[in-house]
Amino acid sequence: MEDRKDHLRRIVVEATATSIEKWRKQVIAGQPETGRMFAFISDEGNYIPGGEGTAPTPLTYFVSGMAL
């Protein structure tokens, strides 16, 4: 039987979130091995007190990732 350990690849994704104001947040995320990091801004809609709808909601990002 073939040794499957030769086919394993470890994928690391790091993310750090900070609060900007009210429900608006920024996440810096990426894969350290590539040396690339990306910034994402999210906000809730005005249907939540304090939300202003200035950016996609966290749920929108999650669903978009699943679609990819």
NUVO-822405 format. One record per residue: residue number from 1; x, y, z of N, C-alpha, C, O in turn. Coordinates in steps of 0.05 Angstrom, whole numbers, plus 5000, padded with zeros to 4 digits. Example, Ala and Ser with C-alpha at 12.3 -4.5 7.8 and 13.67 -1.06 7.14 Angstrom:
2
{i: 1 | n_xx: 5264 | n_yy: 4886 | n_zz: 5156 | ca_xx: 5246 | ca_yy: 4910 | ca_zz: 5156 | c_xx: 5264 | c_yy: 4934 | c_zz: 5156 | o_xx: 5285 | o_yy: 4934 | o_zz: 5169} $
{i: 2 | n_xx: 5257 | n_yy: 4955 | n_zz: 5142 | ca_xx: 5273 | ca_yy: 4979 | ca_zz: 5143 | c_xx: 5258 | c_yy: 5001 | c_zz: 5157 | o_xx: 5268 | o_yy: 5023 | o_zz: 5161} $
! end
This chain:
68
{i: 1 | n_xx: 5017 | n_yy: 4976 | n_zz: 5000 | ca_xx: 5000 | ca_yy: 5000 | ca_zz: 5000 | c_xx: 5018 | c_yy: 5025 | c_zz: 5000 | o_xx: 5039 | o_yy: 5025 | o_zz: 5013} $
{i: 2 | n_xx: 5009 | n_yy: 5045 | n_zz: 4986 | ca_xx: 5025 | ca_yy: 5070 | ca_zz: 4983 | c_xx: 5024 | c_yy: 5086 | c_zz: 5009 | o_xx: 5004 | o_yy: 5087 | o_zz: 5023} $
{i: 3 | n_xx: 5047 | n_yy: 5098 | n_zz: 5016 | ca_xx: 5049 | ca_yy: 5115 | ca_zz: 5040 | c_xx: 5037 | c_yy: 5142 | c_zz: 5035 | o_xx: 5048 | o_yy: 5158 | o_zz: 5020} $
{i: 4 | n_xx: 5014 | n_yy: 5148 | n_zz: 5048 | ca_xx: 5000 | ca_yy: 5173 | ca_zz: 5044 | c_xx: 5013 | c_yy: 5197 | c_zz: 5056 | o_xx: 5006 | o_yy: 5220 | o_zz: 5049} $
{i: 5 | n_xx: 5032 | n_yy: 5193 | n_zz: 5074 | ca_xx: 5046 | ca_yy: 5216 | ca_zz: 5087 | c_xx: 5061 | c_yy: 5233 | c_zz: 5067 | o_xx: 5065 | o_yy: 5257 | o_zz: 5071} $
{i: 6 | n_xx: 5069 | n_yy: 5221 | n_zz: 5044 | ca_xx: 5083 | ca_yy: 5236 | ca_zz: 5024 | c_xx: 5064 | c_yy: 5256 | c_zz: 5010 | o_xx: 5074 | o_yy: 5274 | o_zz: 4996} $
{i: 7 | n_xx: 5038 | n_yy: 5253 | n_zz: 5013 | ca_xx: 5019 | ca_yy: 5270 | ca_zz: 4999 | c_xx: 5006 | c_yy: 5291 | c_zz: 5017 | o_xx: 4988 | o_yy: 5305 | o_zz: 5008} $
{i: 8 | n_xx: 5014 | n_yy: 5292 | n_zz: 5042 | ca_xx: 5002 | ca_yy: 5311 | ca_zz: 5060 | c_xx: 5014 | c_yy: 5339 | c_zz: 5056 | o_xx: 5038 | o_yy: 5342 | o_zz: 5051} $
{i: 9 | n_xx: 4998 | n_yy: 5359 | n_zz: 5058 | ca_xx: 5007 | ca_yy: 5387 | ca_zz: 5056 | c_xx: 4993 | c_yy: 5403 | c_zz: 5078 | o_xx: 4968 | o_yy: 5402 | o_zz: 5081} $
{i: 10 | n_xx: 5008 | n_yy: 5416 | n_zz: 5093 | ca_xx: 4997 | ca_yy: 5433 | ca_zz: 5115 | c_xx: 4991 | c_yy: 5461 | c_zz: 5104 | o_xx: 5009 | o_yy: 5473 | o_zz: 5092} $
{i: 11 | n_xx: 4967 | n_yy: 5470 | n_zz: 5107 | ca_xx: 4959 | ca_yy: 5496 | ca_zz: 5098 | c_xx: 4952 | c_yy: 5513 | c_zz: 5123 | o_xx: 4935 | o_yy: 5505 | o_zz: 5139} $
{i: 12 | n_xx: 4966 | n_yy: 5535 | n_zz: 5126 | ca_xx: 4961 | ca_yy: 5553 | ca_zz: 5149 | c_xx: 4950 | c_yy: 5579 | c_zz: 5139 | o_xx: 4961 | o_yy: 5591 | o_zz: 5121} $
{i: 13 | n_xx: 4928 | n_yy: 5587 | n_zz: 5151 | ca_xx: 4916 | ca_yy: 5613 | ca_zz: 5146 | c_xx: 4913 | c_yy: 5628 | c_zz: 5172 | o_xx: 4902 | o_yy: 5617 | o_zz: 5191} $
{i: 14 | n_xx: 4924 | n_yy: 5652 | n_zz: 5173 | ca_xx: 4922 | ca_yy: 5668 | ca_zz: 5198 | c_xx: 4904 | c_yy: 5692 | c_zz: 5193 | o_xx: 4902 | o_yy: 5702 | o_zz: 5171} $
{i: 15 | n_xx: 4890 | n_yy: 5700 | n_zz: 5214 | ca_xx: 4873 | ca_yy: 5724 | ca_zz: 5212 | c_xx: 4872 | c_yy: 5738 | c_zz: 5239 | o_xx: 4871 | o_yy: 5726 | o_zz: 5260} $
{i: 16 | n_xx: 4873 | n_yy: 5765 | n_zz: 5237 | ca_xx: 4872 | ca_yy: 5782 | ca_zz: 5260 | c_xx: 4850 | c_yy: 5803 | c_zz: 5256 | o_xx: 4851 | o_yy: 5817 | o_zz: 5235} $
{i: 17 | n_xx: 4832 | n_yy: 5805 | n_zz: 5274 | ca_xx: 4809 | ca_yy: 5824 | ca_zz: 5271 | c_xx: 4812 | c_yy: 5846 | c_zz: 5291 | o_xx: 4821 | o_yy: 5843 | o_zz: 5314} $
{i: 18 | n_xx: 4805 | n_yy: 5870 | n_zz: 5282 | ca_xx: 4805 | ca_yy: 5894 | ca_zz: 5299 | c_xx: 4779 | c_yy: 5909 | c_zz: 5295 | o_xx: 4767 | o_yy: 5908 | o_zz: 5273} $
{i: 19 | n_xx: 4769 | n_yy: 5922 | n_zz: 5316 | ca_xx: 4745 | ca_yy: 5937 | ca_zz: 5314 | c_xx: 4752 | c_yy: 5966 | c_zz: 5305 | o_xx: 4770 | o_yy: 5978 | o_zz: 5316} $
{i: 20 | n_xx: 4738 | n_yy: 5975 | n_zz: 5285 | ca_xx: 4742 | ca_yy: 6003 | ca_zz: 5275 | c_xx: 4724 | c_yy: 6022 | c_zz: 5290 | o_xx: 4733 | o_yy: 6041 | o_zz: 5303} $
{i: 21 | n_xx: 4698 | n_yy: 6017 | n_zz: 5288 | ca_xx: 4678 | ca_yy: 6032 | ca_zz: 5304 | c_xx: 4651 | c_yy: 6018 | c_zz: 5301 | o_xx: 4645 | o_yy: 6006 | o_zz: 5280} $
{i: 22 | n_xx: 4635 | n_yy: 6020 | n_zz: 5321 | ca_xx: 4608 | ca_yy: 6007 | ca_zz: 5321 | c_xx: 4611 | c_yy: 5978 | c_zz: 5313 | o_xx: 4626 | o_yy: 5963 | o_zz: 5325} $
{i: 23 | n_xx: 4597 | n_yy: 5970 | n_zz: 5291 | ca_xx: 4598 | ca_yy: 5942 | ca_zz: 5282 | c_xx: 4619 | c_yy: 5939 | c_zz: 5260 | o_xx: 4623 | o_yy: 5916 | o_zz: 5250} $
{i: 24 | n_xx: 4633 | n_yy: 5960 | n_zz: 5252 | ca_xx: 4653 | ca_yy: 5958 | ca_zz: 5230 | c_xx: 4678 | c_yy: 5946 | c_zz: 5241 | o_xx: 4689 | o_yy: 5955 | o_zz: 5261} $
{i: 25 | n_xx: 4688 | n_yy: 5925 | n_zz: 5227 | ca_xx: 4712 | ca_yy: 5911 | ca_zz: 5234 | c_xx: 4731 | c_yy: 5909 | c_zz: 5211 | o_xx: 4722 | o_yy: 5910 | o_zz: 5187} $
{i: 26 | n_xx: 4757 | n_yy: 5905 | n_zz: 5217 | ca_xx: 4776 | ca_yy: 5900 | ca_zz: 5196 | c_xx: 4791 | c_yy: 5874 | c_zz: 5203 | o_xx: 4798 | o_yy: 5869 | o_zz: 5226} $
{i: 27 | n_xx: 4795 | n_yy: 5857 | n_zz: 5183 | ca_xx: 4810 | ca_yy: 5832 | ca_zz: 5186 | c_xx: 4833 | c_yy: 5833 | c_zz: 5167 | o_xx: 4830 | o_yy: 5840 | o_zz: 5143} $
{i: 28 | n_xx: 4856 | n_yy: 5826 | n_zz: 5177 | ca_xx: 4880 | ca_yy: 5822 | ca_zz: 5160 | c_xx: 4884 | c_yy: 5792 | c_zz: 5160 | o_xx: 4888 | o_yy: 5780 | o_zz: 5182} $
{i: 29 | n_xx: 4883 | n_yy: 5779 | n_zz: 5137 | ca_xx: 4885 | ca_yy: 5750 | ca_zz: 5135 | c_xx: 4902 | c_yy: 5742 | c_zz: 5112 | o_xx: 4905 | o_yy: 5756 | o_zz: 5092} $
{i: 30 | n_xx: 4914 | n_yy: 5719 | n_zz: 5114 | ca_xx: 4930 | ca_yy: 5708 | ca_zz: 5092 | c_xx: 4945 | c_yy: 5683 | c_zz: 5101 | o_xx: 4942 | o_yy: 5673 | o_zz: 5123} $
{i: 31 | n_xx: 4961 | n_yy: 5673 | n_zz: 5082 | ca_xx: 4977 | ca_yy: 5649 | ca_zz: 5087 | c_xx: 5006 | c_yy: 5658 | c_zz: 5090 | o_xx: 5018 | o_yy: 5667 | o_zz: 5071} $
{i: 32 | n_xx: 5017 | n_yy: 5654 | n_zz: 5114 | ca_xx: 5044 | ca_yy: 5663 | ca_zz: 5120 | c_xx: 5065 | c_yy: 5653 | c_zz: 5100 | o_xx: 5084 | o_yy: 5667 | o_zz: 5094} $
{i: 33 | n_xx: 5062 | n_yy: 5628 | n_zz: 5091 | ca_xx: 5082 | ca_yy: 5617 | ca_zz: 5072 | c_xx: 5084 | c_yy: 5632 | c_zz: 5046 | o_xx: 5104 | o_yy: 5630 | o_zz: 5032} $
{i: 34 | n_xx: 5062 | n_yy: 5647 | n_zz: 5039 | ca_xx: 5063 | ca_yy: 5662 | ca_zz: 5013 | c_xx: 5073 | c_yy: 5690 | c_zz: 5017 | o_xx: 5082 | o_yy: 5703 | o_zz: 4998} $
{i: 35 | n_xx: 5073 | n_yy: 5699 | n_zz: 5043 | ca_xx: 5081 | ca_yy: 5727 | ca_zz: 5048 | c_xx: 5060 | c_yy: 5747 | c_zz: 5040 | o_xx: 5066 | o_yy: 5771 | o_zz: 5040} $
{i: 36 | n_xx: 5036 | n_yy: 5738 | n_zz: 5034 | ca_xx: 5015 | ca_yy: 5757 | ca_zz: 5026 | c_xx: 4993 | c_yy: 5757 | c_zz: 5047 | o_xx: 4984 | o_yy: 5737 | o_zz: 5057} $
{i: 37 | n_xx: 4984 | n_yy: 5782 | n_zz: 5053 | ca_xx: 4962 | ca_yy: 5786 | ca_zz: 5072 | c_xx: 4942 | c_yy: 5804 | c_zz: 5058 | o_xx: 4950 | o_yy: 5821 | o_zz: 5042} $
{i: 38 | n_xx: 4917 | n_yy: 5801 | n_zz: 5064 | ca_xx: 4896 | ca_yy: 5817 | ca_zz: 5052 | c_xx: 4878 | c_yy: 5829 | c_zz: 5073 | o_xx: 4874 | o_yy: 5817 | o_zz: 5095} $
{i: 39 | n_xx: 4868 | n_yy: 5853 | n_zz: 5068 | ca_xx: 4850 | ca_yy: 5867 | ca_zz: 5087 | c_xx: 4821 | c_yy: 5864 | c_zz: 5078 | o_xx: 4815 | o_yy: 5867 | o_zz: 5055} $
{i: 40 | n_xx: 4804 | n_yy: 5858 | n_zz: 5097 | ca_xx: 4775 | ca_yy: 5857 | ca_zz: 5093 | c_xx: 4762 | c_yy: 5875 | c_zz: 5113 | o_xx: 4769 | o_yy: 5875 | o_zz: 5137} $
{i: 41 | n_xx: 4742 | n_yy: 5890 | n_zz: 5104 | ca_xx: 4726 | ca_yy: 5907 | ca_zz: 5122 | c_xx: 4698 | c_yy: 5895 | c_zz: 5122 | o_xx: 4688 | o_yy: 5888 | o_zz: 5100} $
{i: 42 | n_xx: 4685 | n_yy: 5894 | n_zz: 5145 | ca_xx: 4657 | ca_yy: 5885 | ca_zz: 5146 | c_xx: 4641 | c_yy: 5904 | c_zz: 5164 | o_xx: 4652 | o_yy: 5918 | o_zz: 5180} $
{i: 43 | n_xx: 4616 | n_yy: 5904 | n_zz: 5159 | ca_xx: 4597 | ca_yy: 5921 | ca_zz: 5175 | c_xx: 4570 | c_yy: 5907 | c_zz: 5174 | o_xx: 4564 | o_yy: 5891 | o_zz: 5156} $
{i: 44 | n_xx: 4554 | n_yy: 5912 | n_zz: 5194 | ca_xx: 4527 | ca_yy: 5902 | ca_zz: 5194 | c_xx: 4509 | c_yy: 5923 | c_zz: 5181 | o_xx: 4516 | o_yy: 5946 | o_zz: 5181} $
{i: 45 | n_xx: 4486 | n_yy: 5914 | n_zz: 5171 | ca_xx: 4467 | ca_yy: 5933 | ca_zz: 5160 | c_xx: 4453 | c_yy: 5949 | c_zz: 5182 | o_xx: 4455 | o_yy: 5943 | o_zz: 5205} $
{i: 46 | n_xx: 4437 | n_yy: 5969 | n_zz: 5173 | ca_xx: 4423 | ca_yy: 5985 | ca_zz: 5193 | c_xx: 4400 | c_yy: 5971 | c_zz: 5206 | o_xx: 4387 | o_yy: 5983 | o_zz: 5223} $
{i: 47 | n_xx: 4395 | n_yy: 5946 | n_zz: 5199 | ca_xx: 4375 | ca_yy: 5930 | ca_zz: 5213 | c_xx: 4385 | c_yy: 5922 | c_zz: 5241 | o_xx: 4370 | o_yy: 5912 | o_zz: 5257} $
{i: 48 | n_xx: 4411 | n_yy: 5925 | n_zz: 5246 | ca_xx: 4423 | ca_yy: 5921 | ca_zz: 5273 | c_xx: 4430 | c_yy: 5948 | c_zz: 5284 | o_xx: 4444 | o_yy: 5963 | o_zz: 5270} $
{i: 49 | n_xx: 4422 | n_yy: 5955 | n_zz: 5308 | ca_xx: 4429 | ca_yy: 5981 | ca_zz: 5320 | c_xx: 4460 | c_yy: 5985 | c_zz: 5319 | o_xx: 4475 | o_yy: 5969 | o_zz: 5330} $
{i: 50 | n_xx: 4469 | n_yy: 6006 | n_zz: 5307 | ca_xx: 4497 | ca_yy: 6012 | ca_zz: 5304 | c_xx: 4509 | c_yy: 6004 | c_zz: 5278 | o_xx: 4530 | o_yy: 6013 | o_zz: 5270} $
{i: 51 | n_xx: 4495 | n_yy: 5986 | n_zz: 5263 | ca_xx: 4504 | ca_yy: 5978 | ca_zz: 5237 | c_xx: 4499 | c_yy: 6000 | c_zz: 5216 | o_xx: 4478 | o_yy: 6014 | o_zz: 5218} $
{i: 52 | n_xx: 4517 | n_yy: 6005 | n_zz: 5198 | ca_xx: 4514 | ca_yy: 6026 | ca_zz: 5178 | c_xx: 4514 | c_yy: 6016 | c_zz: 5149 | o_xx: 4509 | o_yy: 6032 | o_zz: 5131} $
{i: 53 | n_xx: 4519 | n_yy: 5990 | n_zz: 5145 | ca_xx: 4519 | ca_yy: 5979 | ca_zz: 5118 | c_xx: 4541 | c_yy: 5990 | c_zz: 5100 | o_xx: 4537 | o_yy: 5992 | o_zz: 5076} $
{i: 54 | n_xx: 4564 | n_yy: 5998 | n_zz: 5111 | ca_xx: 4585 | ca_yy: 6010 | ca_zz: 5095 | c_xx: 4603 | c_yy: 5989 | c_zz: 5081 | o_xx: 4620 | o_yy: 5996 | o_zz: 5065} $
{i: 55 | n_xx: 4599 | n_yy: 5963 | n_zz: 5088 | ca_xx: 4615 | ca_yy: 5942 | ca_zz: 5077 | c_xx: 4599 | c_yy: 5916 | c_zz: 5078 | o_xx: 4578 | o_yy: 5915 | o_zz: 5092} $
{i: 56 | n_xx: 4608 | n_yy: 5895 | n_zz: 5064 | ca_xx: 4593 | ca_yy: 5869 | ca_zz: 5066 | c_xx: 4592 | c_yy: 5860 | c_zz: 5095 | o_xx: 4610 | o_yy: 5865 | o_zz: 5111} $
{i: 57 | n_xx: 4571 | n_yy: 5845 | n_zz: 5101 | ca_xx: 4569 | ca_yy: 5833 | ca_zz: 5128 | c_xx: 4588 | c_yy: 5809 | c_zz: 5131 | o_xx: 4596 | o_yy: 5798 | o_zz: 5110} $
{i: 58 | n_xx: 4594 | n_yy: 5802 | n_zz: 5155 | ca_xx: 4611 | ca_yy: 5777 | ca_zz: 5159 | c_xx: 4598 | c_yy: 5753 | c_zz: 5146 | o_xx: 4612 | o_yy: 5736 | o_zz: 5134} $
{i: 59 | n_xx: 4571 | n_yy: 5751 | n_zz: 5147 | ca_xx: 4557 | ca_yy: 5728 | ca_zz: 5135 | c_xx: 4561 | c_yy: 5728 | c_zz: 5104 | o_xx: 4563 | o_yy: 5707 | o_zz: 5092} $
{i: 60 | n_xx: 4561 | n_yy: 5752 | n_zz: 5092 | ca_xx: 4565 | ca_yy: 5754 | ca_zz: 5064 | c_xx: 4593 | c_yy: 5743 | c_zz: 5056 | o_xx: 4595 | o_yy: 5729 | o_zz: 5036} $
{i: 61 | n_xx: 4613 | n_yy: 5750 | n_zz: 5072 | ca_xx: 4640 | ca_yy: 5739 | ca_zz: 5066 | c_xx: 4640 | c_yy: 5709 | c_zz: 5069 | o_xx: 4652 | o_yy: 5695 | o_zz: 5053} $
{i: 62 | n_xx: 4628 | n_yy: 5699 | n_zz: 5090 | ca_xx: 4627 | ca_yy: 5670 | ca_zz: 5095 | c_xx: 4614 | c_yy: 5655 | c_zz: 5071 | o_xx: 4625 | o_yy: 5636 | o_zz: 5061} $
{i: 63 | n_xx: 4590 | n_yy: 5664 | n_zz: 5063 | ca_xx: 4576 | ca_yy: 5651 | ca_zz: 5042 | c_xx: 4591 | c_yy: 5653 | c_zz: 5016 | o_xx: 4592 | o_yy: 5634 | o_zz: 5000} $
{i: 64 | n_xx: 4604 | n_yy: 5676 | n_zz: 5011 | ca_xx: 4620 | ca_yy: 5679 | ca_zz: 4986 | c_xx: 4643 | c_yy: 5659 | c_zz: 4986 | o_xx: 4649 | o_yy: 5647 | o_zz: 4966} $
{i: 65 | n_xx: 4656 | n_yy: 5655 | n_zz: 5009 | ca_xx: 4678 | ca_yy: 5635 | ca_zz: 5011 | c_xx: 4668 | c_yy: 5607 | c_zz: 5005 | o_xx: 4682 | o_yy: 5592 | o_zz: 4992} $
{i: 66 | n_xx: 4644 | n_yy: 5601 | n_zz: 5015 | ca_xx: 4633 | ca_yy: 5574 | ca_zz: 5009 | c_xx: 4627 | c_yy: 5571 | c_zz: 4980 | o_xx: 4630 | o_yy: 5549 | o_zz: 4969} $
{i: 67 | n_xx: 4619 | n_yy: 5592 | n_zz: 4966 | ca_xx: 4613 | ca_yy: 5591 | ca_zz: 4938 | c_xx: 4638 | c_yy: 5587 | c_zz: 4921 | o_xx: 4636 | o_yy: 5576 | o_zz: 4898} $
{i: 68 | n_xx: 4660 | n_yy: 5595 | n_zz: 4931 | ca_xx: 4685 | ca_yy: 5592 | ca_zz: 4916 | c_xx: 4695 | c_yy: 5563 | c_zz: 4917 | o_xx: 4715 | o_yy: 5557 | o_zz: 4905} $
! end
